[in-house]
Each structure stands twice: as C-alpha cells, then as structure tokens.
Amino acid sequence: MPNSQFQTQANELGQKLNAQLRQAKKEFELREFENKSRDGLVSVVVIGQREVKTLSIELSLSVDKKELERLLTSVLNGALATVREANIKLSEDVTKSYYKEIGFDAGAGRV
C-alpha cells in the first residue's frame, strides 16, 4: 500500500475513533451516578459532567454540623469517584471496540 494511501486510511480511522469517543462522551455526560451514606440517610446523584443533580438528607437524621459535613463530603466524594472510574472504563471500552473493529489484537500488540 503506498504511503499516501496508508496515511489517508490512518486519518480516516483516527477520525472514526474520535467520532466514537465524542458520541460516547456525550452519552456519558447525561448518565446519573448515585451514592448513599451507609445508613442511607444522605444520598446524592451526580451526572457524568460531574455536577450534582440531587442531594437528599433525611429529616430523621439527627447529627451535629460536623457529622453532617463529614457525611456530605463522603457521599459526594464517593459519587465523583464512581464517575471517574466509569469514565476511564468507557474510554477503555471504546478503544477496545475500535481496535477489534480494525483487527488489532491489543493483547498481542499486532494486527
């Protein structure tokens, strides 16, 4: 295959991967991730854009200000960690799918 034809094909494949990643990111940004405190009295829903959608505190929660702050911090950090992990997995899955589509064996490191 002449070099220019190879370059053209490589560019097309790169554009296709970028399009797949953009679409996956767009869908990911709308996904919701929920996290709750162990007792279920504090919960948060974060969307893939790393924005808080809802925050819920049960009225029966009887803790002082410091404990409430600790619970909120823990629940929010847990939700954001879940978003980060899901984002990494999404990128890996899209890349693996792309490699499979072009016949590249990522495990062996060859086509």
C-alpha positions as CSV (number, residue, x, y, z in Angstrom):
1,M,0.0,0.0,0.0
2,P,1.5,3.3,-1.0
3,N,2.4,5.6,1.9
4,S,-0.1,8.3,1.0
5,Q,-2.9,5.7,0.8
6,F,-1.9,4.3,4.2
7,Q,-1.8,7.9,5.6
8,T,-5.3,8.5,4.3
9,Q,-6.6,5.3,5.8
10,A,-5.0,6.1,9.1
11,N,-6.5,9.5,9.1
12,E,-10.0,8.1,8.4
13,L,-9.6,5.5,11.2
14,G,-8.5,8.2,13.6
15,Q,-11.4,10.4,12.7
16,K,-13.7,7.4,13.2
17,L,-12.3,6.7,16.7
18,N,-12.6,10.4,17.6
19,A,-16.3,10.4,16.5
20,Q,-16.9,7.3,18.6
21,L,-15.3,8.9,21.6
22,R,-17.2,12.1,21.2
23,Q,-20.5,10.2,21.0
24,A,-19.7,8.1,24.0
25,K,-18.7,11.2,26.0
26,K,-21.9,13.0,25.0
27,E,-24.0,10.0,26.3
28,F,-21.8,9.6,29.4
29,E,-22.3,13.2,30.4
30,L,-26.1,12.5,30.8
31,R,-25.6,9.4,32.8
32,E,-26.5,9.5,36.5
33,F,-24.4,8.1,39.3
34,E,-25.9,7.8,42.8
35,N,-24.1,7.3,46.1
36,K,-25.6,7.0,49.6
37,S,-24.2,7.1,53.1
38,R,-24.0,3.7,54.8
39,D,-27.2,4.3,56.7
40,G,-28.9,5.6,53.6
41,L,-29.9,8.9,55.2
42,V,-27.8,11.1,52.9
43,S,-27.7,10.5,49.2
44,V,-26.5,12.3,46.1
45,V,-27.0,11.9,42.3
46,V,-24.2,13.2,40.2
47,I,-24.3,13.4,36.4
48,G,-21.4,12.4,34.1
49,Q,-20.5,16.1,33.8
50,R,-19.5,15.9,37.4
51,E,-22.4,18.1,38.5
52,V,-24.7,17.4,41.5
53,K,-28.2,16.7,40.2
54,T,-29.8,16.0,43.6
55,L,-28.8,15.9,47.2
56,S,-31.1,14.3,49.8
57,I,-30.9,14.5,53.5
58,E,-33.5,12.5,55.6
59,L,-35.3,14.7,58.1
60,S,-34.8,12.0,60.7
61,L,-31.1,12.5,60.5
62,S,-30.0,13.6,64.0
63,V,-26.3,14.6,63.7
64,D,-24.4,17.7,64.5
65,K,-23.0,20.0,61.9
66,K,-19.5,18.4,61.8
67,E,-21.0,14.9,61.3
68,L,-23.3,16.2,58.5
69,E,-20.4,17.8,56.8
70,R,-18.4,14.6,57.0
71,L,-21.4,12.6,55.6
72,L,-21.9,15.0,52.7
73,T,-18.2,15.0,51.9
74,S,-18.0,11.3,51.9
75,V,-21.1,10.8,49.8
76,L,-20.1,13.4,47.3
77,N,-16.5,12.0,47.0
78,G,-17.9,8.5,46.5
79,A,-20.2,9.6,43.7
80,L,-17.4,11.6,42.0
81,A,-15.0,8.6,42.3
82,T,-17.7,6.4,40.6
83,V,-18.0,8.9,37.8
84,R,-14.2,8.9,37.3
85,E,-14.0,5.1,37.3
86,A,-16.9,4.9,34.8
87,N,-15.3,7.5,32.6
88,I,-12.0,5.5,32.5
89,K,-13.9,2.3,31.7
90,L,-15.8,4.0,29.0
91,S,-12.7,5.2,27.3
92,E,-11.1,1.7,27.5
93,D,-14.3,0.1,26.1
94,V,-14.5,2.4,23.2
95,T,-10.8,1.9,22.4
96,K,-11.1,-1.9,22.7
97,S,-14.1,-1.9,20.4
98,Y,-12.3,0.3,17.9
99,Y,-9.2,-2.0,18.0
100,K,-11.4,-5.0,17.5
101,E,-13.2,-3.4,14.6
102,I,-9.9,-2.7,12.7
103,G,-8.5,-6.1,13.5
104,F,-5.9,-5.0,16.0
105,D,-5.1,-7.5,18.8
106,A,-4.3,-5.2,21.7
107,G,-3.2,-8.1,23.9
108,A,-0.7,-9.3,21.3
109,G,0.2,-5.8,20.2
110,R,-0.2,-6.6,16.5
111,V,-2.6,-6.6,13.6
